[in-house]
Every structure is written in structure tokens, then in C-alpha cells.
């Protein structure tokens, strides 16, 4: 009986976890924790958003077709995004896997042309894209607030250019 109660008490905590691509939990993993898992090299700093992006050495990651991987941390050194590239042949497999785990928001997968999908889980947006004219696909796991700010900035810039 005790174990049943304990199990039932842990279910709410399990259901509120954000995605954990490559062992890095969005909105939770800290920069020191990520350094324990991977070799990181500073790739860029964004003064406006106060974020730092690190390149992750993919040679030690056992994931077929992974070409590049980056992690972005906020000013508090909390992971807010994981993004990278992989072989385009992984798109359908990745979409199926993600669709079984997360809520599908949009999907545009024509037989010919650019393929993309957007999914959501808790406070994380997941976006995958396979442009027709490229040999690789792109993926992004991002904190939803930062995603929305980025979209607002893009819309504002487009409006100013019009």
C-alpha cells in the first residue's frame, strides 16, 4: 500500500518535466551539469537576450546521422534551447518518435518540398525542418517564452522593413 501511494505521489512530478534531448532537460539543466555530460565550446553570446550558446562535441554522442549540436543557456545558466542538424533521412523517423511523445501543433510534410513540424510539451516548443534543397535537417527544442519573443522580434523586423 505504501508503495502505491508513493507511486501516485510521484506521477504529478513526472508529468511536468520538459523534454530532455540528448540528456539535457530544457528549463532545468544548468551549464555546470551540461559540462559534466559533454565537452562544450562557447560558440556565441547574445547581449540582447543575455544568452550564451555552446557547441557540443558530437563525436561522443551515439546518434546516427547527428551532424551538429548546440545548447543555449540564459543569464542564470539554465538551458533554454537545444538545436542542431542531422542527416535529412532522419526526418520521418524523428517526426514519428516526437509525435508519439509530444503534442503535435502543426505539420506540413508534402511528398515533394520543404517538410516541417512543430510540437509542444509543457513549456517547450519543438520544431523540426527539412528543406528540400538541403542534405540536412534542422531541429530545435526551445523554452516557449523565448520562442514567442523570437517570433515577435521577427514579426517586428519584417513590419519595419515593409
Secondary structure by P-SEA (a helix, b strand, c coil): caaaaaaaaaaaaaaaccccccccccccccaaaaaaccccccccccccccbbbbbccccccccccccbbbbbbccccccccccccccccaaaaaaaaaaacccccbbbbccccccbbbbbcccbbbbbbbbccccbbbbbbbcaaaaaaaaaaaaaaaaaac
